[in-house]
Amino acid sequence: MFETQMSSGAFQLLGMADLGLLPAIFARRAARTGTPWVAIAASTAVTVAVSFLGFDGVVATANFLYSLGTLLEFASFLWLRARHPALKRPYRVPLPLPALVAMCAIPSAFLAYVCVVAGSRVLAVAAGLTALGVGWHGVMRVCRAKKLLRFKSAIAADYPEDTI
């Protein structure tokens, strides 16, 4: 499970670097194996940072953060459909907004349940990691604006500012 989590996290960082959402260094790959070694190192650092929780705590934190991320995806999906209904997308769910809200309500209830049953340590770690992520986003915006770090050609620049 650790290998799967680290691999998926590392490739998510690689993808974000390819999209210009993270500095280009996260897209560096090892010459021999092609693995994103900087992203793997960053994923490992986060894992080591939360390892004091023990196995159950790490799993609970991962589930909690996954649930928060999925709830954010649902909210983004609904917000974009309501705010930018004509935005070009590769696939469009052929339902009106009220049906989309109903479609997201049931899994959202299960995800909210996961968030409610998490322990106080898990909540504290998840709150800290969430705050770190929000802060990191702000730092990346400043770095991009002031050209402090090198980013790949930003596909994100193709979207309106209020959608990223």
N, C-alpha and C positions, 0 to 999 in steps of 0.2 A: 504494500500500500504506500509506503514511504517513497519508493522508486516512482510509482505512478504519479503521486502528488508532486514530487520534485520535477519530474519530466514535464508534466502538463504546465506547471507554473513557469518553468524555464522557457517553454515554447510560447507561452502567452506573452512573456516579457519580450521574446524575440519578435513576435508578431507586432507588438506595440511599437517596438523600435523600427520595424519595417514600415509601419504606418506613420512614423514621425511623431508618435506620442511620447516616446522615451528617447534619450540620447542614443546615437548610433552605436555607441560602445556595446550596448546590450544585444546588438545583432551580430557581434563578432562570433565567428565559428572557429573551432579547432581545425587546423589544416588537415590532419590525418583522419579524423573521425567525422567532421562536419557538425559536431555538437556545439550548441551555443554556450560556451564555457563561462562567459561573464554572467549570463542569465542563471546558469546553474549555480555559480558561486553566490549570487544574490539570493536565490531560493534557499540554498543551504544556510546562509547567514540568518534568514528569517526562521528557519526550522530550528536552528541551534538556539536562537533567542527565546523561543517559546518552549524549549525542551524541558524546562523546569516543571512544567505542568504534568509530566508523565504521559503515558500513552493515551489513556482515556481523555485527559484534558486536551491533548493535541487534536484528537479525533473530534471531540466536542467543539473545539474552537474552529476547526476546519469546516465542520457541518454548519456552525453558526454563521461563519463568514460566507460560506456558499449560499446559505439561505438569504442573507442580506443582499448578496450580489444578484441572486435570482429575483428577489423582490424589486431591486433597482432596475433590472432588465425589464420586468413587467411594467414598472412605472414609466420607464423610458419609451417602451413600445406604445403604451397608451397615450403618453404625452405627445410623442411625435405624430401619432395618427390624428390626435385632436388639433395640434398646433400647426402641423405641416402636412395636411392630407395629400397634397399633390407632389410631395418630395419623391424623386425618382429612387426606387429601391429594386433590388434584384427579385424579390418576391413580395407579393401583397396578399395578406389574409383577406379573403373576400367576404368579410362580415362588417356590419355597421358597428360604430363605437360601443353602443350599449351591449351588443353581443360579445364584443371583445372584452369588455369589463367583466361580464359574467364568466367568460372563458378563463380569465386570469384569477377570478375570485376563489375558486376551489383550491388550486395548488397554493395560492397565497395564504389561505387559511392553514394549510399543513406547514408551510414554511414559517408562518408566524408562531405556530405551536412549538416548533424546534427552537425558535428564539426565546420563547417564554420559559421552557423547561431547562434552559442552560443555567449552570451554576454561576455564582457571583464572581468566581475567579475567571471563568470563561468570558463572562460579560466584560470584566475589567480588561482582560487581554484583548478581546475583540474591539472594545472601545478605543484602546490605545492604538491598535493596528489600523482601525478605521481613521482615527485622527491623523496618524502618520500618513496614510494614503491621501487624505484630503490636503494635508500640508505639502506632501510630495507633488501633488498636482499643481499647487500654487507655485512651488519652487520651479517646476518645469516650465510653467507659463512665463515666469520672469526670465529664466535662462534662455528660452526661445526668443522672447522680445528683445533682450539685451545681447543676444548671440553669444552667450557665455559658454555654451556647449554646442557641439555639432550634432544636428539632427539630419536624418535622411530626408529626401524630398517628401514633404509632408502631404500625404493624401488627405490628412485631416484638414488641411487648408482649403480643400474643395467644398467643405460643408460650412453652413452658416455658423458663426461663433456661438450662438446659443444652443446648438445641437451637440457640441462636444464638451 
